[in-house]
Amino acid sequence: MAIKFGGEFEVKWKPEEVYDFLTEPKKFAPLLPDFQGMSEQDPTHFTVKVKVGISYIKGVAEVKMELTQADRPKRAQYKGSGSVAGGNVSLTAGFDLSPVANGTKVAWQGEAQIFGRLTSVAGGLLEPARQEECAETNRWITSSDEMTKS
């Protein structure tokens, strides 16, 4: 089952500063909703753990990520795979940056492919959960002191 997500927001930082922040896992990963931990293997590989839950299926997702595209200060993309409660996930997530009058516009997008028991048990709940998570992620990013400080 494929789940697409994305959104846009603006911050007061220059594109280079936003790019550096979003390509440094030690900076952005702890700000993820329900962050549990992370380890960095090298500058382009890291593993992140976050709490996940849909209905009565809850747990910690452990996802191995790789920075697969890096075009400073315009675009970056991550690819990852890992295990989640009741299944496995393969995902891509990226962002495009463009300068605006008061800083930088960030357009982020991604797609997760979910496999296993999770899709058969909670499949109908995944789309509403995705919509809620996208809205929450946009709120989280735009209200984060780390991303909005001037």
Helices and strands as residue ranges (DSSP letters): E 2-11, H 15-22, H 25-28, G 29-31, E 35-42, E 45-54, E 57-71, E 75-84, E 87-100, E 103-115, H 117-143, H 145-148
